[in-house]
Amino acid sequence: MLELKAKIILARVLVLLFVRMYHILLLKRIKPPEAECWSIPGGAVEFGETIEDAIKREVREELDVEIDIITLLGVTNHILPMENLHWISPNFLVKICTGHPVNAEPHKHSDLEWFAFHDLPQNLTMTTQNALYFLNLLKPIR
């Protein structure tokens, strides 16, 4: 007999930020999932919130900047079997329209840094690797 276990599928928005050509803004995660890895900004979509509003809210909360959405890059199935979670993570290209990024959530992120595409850290989250793949800069992680 097939045993079914309850699974949670959640929507999570992720963004890439570019200020100058060939640089990406990354946050170093403190907490799981993927603690101590560098990640693009993002977070959960709240009930009744559009994905676009969630992106803008999450970036405001994490970086204290306002953004404009340029385009959808792709979607990552971020499956975490050990945590019994499956995040659906659309990745968007955005631009900063107001403010200068700061680590506005130091309890979640230990660092904030701009990286050149040719000098990325090795410890990137799955969603960050896939976002870079969508930009034709890296191979996908599935």
C-alpha positions as CSV (number, residue, x, y, z in Angstrom):
1,M,0.0,0.0,0.0
2,L,1.3,3.5,-0.9
3,E,1.8,5.7,2.1
4,L,1.3,9.4,1.5
5,K,3.1,11.9,3.7
6,A,1.8,15.5,4.0
7,K,4.0,17.9,2.0
8,I,3.9,21.6,2.0
9,I,4.3,23.5,-1.2
10,L,5.0,27.2,-0.7
11,A,5.6,30.1,-3.1
12,R,8.8,32.0,-2.6
13,V,10.0,35.0,-4.6
14,L,13.6,35.6,-5.4
15,V,15.3,38.5,-7.2
16,L,18.5,39.4,-8.8
17,L,19.7,43.0,-8.4
18,F,22.1,44.7,-10.7
19,V,23.5,48.2,-10.3
20,R,26.6,48.0,-12.5
21,M,27.2,45.7,-15.4
22,Y,28.2,42.1,-14.5
23,H,27.7,42.4,-10.7
24,I,25.1,40.6,-8.5
25,L,24.1,41.5,-5.0
26,L,24.1,38.5,-2.6
27,L,23.2,38.0,1.1
28,K,25.0,35.4,3.3
29,R,22.3,33.3,5.1
30,I,22.6,32.6,8.8
31,K,19.7,30.2,9.2
32,P,18.6,27.1,7.3
33,P,17.8,26.3,4.6
34,E,21.3,26.5,3.2
35,A,22.9,28.3,6.1
36,E,26.3,29.9,5.4
37,C,25.5,30.1,1.7
38,W,25.3,33.2,-0.4
39,S,21.8,33.9,-1.7
40,I,19.8,36.3,-3.8
41,P,17.2,38.3,-1.8
42,G,13.8,36.8,-1.4
43,G,11.1,35.4,0.8
44,A,7.7,34.0,1.2
45,V,4.6,35.2,-0.5
46,E,1.9,36.2,2.1
47,F,-1.7,35.0,1.6
48,G,-3.5,37.2,-0.8
49,E,-0.3,39.0,-1.9
50,T,0.7,39.2,-5.6
51,I,4.2,37.8,-6.5
52,E,5.1,41.3,-7.7
53,D,4.1,42.9,-4.3
54,A,5.9,40.2,-2.4
55,I,9.1,40.8,-4.3
56,K,8.9,44.6,-3.6
57,R,8.1,44.0,0.1
58,E,10.8,41.4,0.6
59,V,13.5,43.6,-1.0
60,R,12.3,46.5,1.1
61,E,12.5,44.4,4.3
62,E,15.9,42.8,3.5
63,L,17.7,45.7,1.8
64,D,15.8,48.9,2.5
65,V,15.5,49.8,-1.2
66,E,12.7,50.2,-3.7
67,I,12.8,48.3,-6.9
68,D,11.3,48.0,-10.4
69,I,10.7,44.6,-11.8
70,I,12.3,44.1,-15.3
71,T,11.4,40.5,-16.2
72,L,10.8,36.9,-14.9
73,L,13.9,34.8,-15.5
74,G,12.6,31.4,-14.6
75,V,11.3,29.2,-11.8
76,T,13.1,26.9,-9.4
77,N,11.6,23.9,-7.7
78,H,13.5,24.2,-4.4
79,I,12.8,20.8,-2.8
80,L,14.1,20.3,0.7
81,P,13.3,16.6,1.6
82,M,14.9,16.8,5.1
83,E,12.6,19.7,6.0
84,N,9.6,18.2,4.2
85,L,9.3,21.5,2.2
86,H,9.0,22.3,-1.5
87,W,9.4,25.9,-2.4
88,I,8.2,27.2,-5.8
89,S,10.7,30.0,-6.5
90,P,10.2,32.4,-9.4
91,N,13.4,34.3,-10.1
92,F,13.1,37.9,-11.3
93,L,15.5,40.4,-12.7
94,V,15.0,43.8,-11.0
95,K,16.7,47.2,-10.7
96,I,17.0,49.5,-7.7
97,C,15.1,52.7,-8.3
98,T,15.5,54.3,-4.8
99,G,18.0,53.8,-2.0
100,H,21.3,52.1,-1.4
101,P,21.2,48.4,-0.2
102,V,22.0,47.7,3.4
103,N,21.7,44.5,5.4
104,A,18.4,45.4,7.1
105,E,17.9,41.9,8.6
106,P,21.2,41.1,10.4
107,H,19.4,38.4,12.4
108,K,18.9,36.5,9.0
109,H,22.0,37.5,7.0
110,S,25.6,37.9,8.2
111,D,26.8,39.8,5.2
112,L,25.8,41.7,2.1
113,E,28.1,42.0,-0.9
114,W,28.3,42.8,-4.6
115,F,30.1,40.1,-6.6
116,A,31.4,40.2,-10.1
117,F,30.1,37.4,-12.3
118,H,33.6,36.2,-12.9
119,D,34.4,36.1,-9.1
120,L,31.4,34.4,-7.4
121,P,31.7,32.6,-4.1
122,Q,31.6,28.8,-4.2
123,N,28.9,28.4,-1.6
124,L,25.8,29.6,-3.5
125,T,22.2,28.5,-2.7
126,M,20.4,26.3,-5.2
127,T,18.0,29.1,-6.1
128,T,21.0,31.5,-6.7
129,Q,22.7,28.9,-8.9
130,N,19.6,28.4,-10.9
131,A,19.0,32.2,-11.3
132,L,22.5,32.5,-12.7
133,Y,21.7,29.6,-15.0
134,F,18.7,31.4,-16.3
135,L,21.0,34.3,-17.2
136,N,23.3,31.8,-19.0
137,L,26.0,32.2,-16.4
138,L,26.0,28.8,-14.7
139,K,24.8,25.2,-15.0
140,P,21.5,24.3,-13.3
141,I,21.1,22.6,-10.0
142,R,17.9,20.5,-9.9
